[in-house]
Amino acid sequence: MSKPIIAVVGRPNVGKSTLFNKLIGKRLSIVEDTPGVTRDRIYAECEWLGKTVMLVDTGGIEPKTDDIILAQMRRQAQLAIDSADVIIMVVDLKTGVTATDHDIALMLQKSGKPIVLCVNKCDAPGGLPADFYEFYNLGLGDPVAVSSVHGHGTGDLLDECYRHIDFDRPEEYEPDFIKVAVIGKPNVGKSSLINKIAGEDRVIVSDIAGTTRDSTDTVIDDERGRFVFIDTAGIRRKSRVDENIERYSVLRSYMAVDRSDVCVIMIDALEGFTEQDSKIAGYAHEQGKASIIVVNKWDAVEKDGKTMREYEKKLEQDFSFMSYAPFLFLSAKTGQRLEKLYEMIRVVNEQNAMRISTGKLNDVLAYATARVQPPTDKGKRLKIYYMTQASTRPPTFVCFVNKAELFHFSYQRYLENQIRETFGLTGTPVRMVVRQRGD
């Protein structure tokens, strides 16, 4: 299920970005040194009370303006509002209620979405100043006092937002449907692939990059299986995302990855691998999704007997950070190898959901440690007492050890390779968690 969305809106300079950073601060402190794993600062996950939402930051809204940039920011904010489950409207205690605040409040009320009013810059200790109460005039209910600089009141703010979110809402599709996000740069043939799969023109296909603005679902339920293909707008380099509406197309693409079970990462056979492909693949890897790297437009490539193997070798280097992902060369235009895609989607989805018994895991661990001794440091050797699988999607293994700092990354990678050699785990990332005795 896609995560609920909370949009942070308000006029310029009320402290939206400071609040946004404060709310996601803990989440962003998790760092993974995998190449290509990045996050666009416009949105991020926010965790509170064990539940995760997607927080979206917006540019300041100026409802009545002829300035082109401010008008674009307003349009960008409107897109965030349209896709949000809850809206946080941020106002500034120090400047009081302004005419722009009134206009924004009116604009938000027309959306019909739940609105939580956040009075920012309540930095002074002690009780609330008299100025705080004038924000009741906006007609948005009880304001929440927050100091985004110090973090005071942010818990109350999230409590109020969570009150309006149904975390138990049912899934959109039955559990046996495999949700497949088709992601990649603009104009690599994502929409053409979806149309070929559906057997009809479901999506606008054009040579103009960025034709697809929204994520659209195509449901396939036949002898090949039950699938939901999510077509997404192309994710392009951040410096190229000059039109604000496209910034939200990027957001929708990442949201599609969150909704999916399997990611089909499309690259253009003629253009080859680019840095942007690494970022797109990095996000799918970071989210723990099963992935397939699809090389489209293979029919347009001049080939001899070695072309495919040479291309694969190059891709193995380019996608070295997700060496588990299989490659498929196809043509969305002609339908070449399309049936193979269905088969691969089913396989990587099963591998992503695989559960391995503790007994079998520890047999592999005993064999691996006998074959290559665990590392030592200053005369102290790493001991791995046992290993167990904590969760699936992606398969996550917990190793209980005598001293966590002795468990070097290289030895973790060795154990991961031993597990993959024994159980397969094709197309899925694997997570290793280290627990020290006494933790």
Secondary structure, 3 states (H helix, E strand, C coil): CCCCEEEEECCCCCCHHHHHHHHHHHHHCCCCCCCCCCCCCCEEEEEECCEEEEEEECCCCCCCCCCHHHHHHHHHHHHHHHHCCEEEEEEECCCCCCHHHHHHHHHHHHHCCCEEEEEECCCCCCCCCHHHHHHHHHCCCCCEECECCCCECHHHHHHHHHCCCCCCCCCCCCCCCEEEEEEECCCCCHHHHHHHHHCCCCCCCCCCCCCCCCCEEEEEEECCEEEEEEECCCCCCHHHCCCHHHHHHHHHHHHHHHHCCEEEEEEECCCCCCHHHHHHHHHHHHCCCEEEEEEECHHHCCCCCCHHHHHHHHHHHHCHHHCCCCEEECECCCCECHHHHHHHHHHHHHHHCCCCCHHHHHHHHHHHHHHCCCCEECCEECCEEEEEEEECCCCEEEEEECCHHHCCHHHHHHHHHHHHHHHCCCCCCCEEEEEECCC
